[in-house]
Amino acid sequence: MGAVDSPEGGSKHKKKGGLRKRAPKRLGVKIDMTPMVDVAFLLLIFFMCTTVFRKPQALEINLPPDPKAKVEIAQSNVLTLRVITPTDKSKGEIRTFWNIAGESFKEAKLEELEQIFAAEGKKNPKLVVLVKIDRPTKYMYMVNIIDQLQFAELNRFSLAPLEPKEKQEVEGL
């Protein structure tokens, strides 16, 4: 509890010539910071030891050394995948069409692509996938397709924008 110092005698005025009492000196308060520093270092060490360090999740892309270099691949070794976003939102999200070696395009759902990639990859170990994506398609779909290619162990693929002419070819299917 706090205490209040009051002048002696109850009078507000001090007498001249009388002894004055000095007000008691205030003692300085000292706070020891050592325990706080100890706790701060303990927390720092605790979080450093319990944090899980992960490698950043990144996709490694190998680009050809010369951008003008052309790589010749047999048509029978190329699986072409076209990803189309309908202009009319009522028709659904996206449509995917695939073919091999100039055959007619077949439509597939996004969830079925991994099975198609795995089956075709087993038939032809030299298979290269050409993914042509419509520009309005969300980035998420491209990442999902790349993940499915990696799950099917098809590590050779190319990405290209879908031309309007190519889009019209498959939209009628």
Sequence and secondary structure as in RCSB ss.txt:
>XXXX:A:sequence
MGAVDSPEGGSKHKKKGGLRKRAPKRLGVKIDMTPMVDVAFLLLIFFMCTTVFRKPQALEINLPPDPKAKVEIAQ
SNVLTLRVITPTDKSKGEIRTFWNIAGESFKEAKLEELEQIFAAEGKKNPKLVVLVKIDRPTKYMYMVNIIDQLQ
FAELNRFSLAPLEPKEKQEVEGL
>XXXX:A:secstr
       GGG SS  TTS               HHHHHHHHHHHHHHHHH              SSTT      G
GGEEEEEEE  SSGGG S EEEEEETT   EEE GGGHHHHHHHHHHH TT EEEEEE TTS HHHHHHHHHHHH
HTT   EEEEE  HHHHHHHHT 
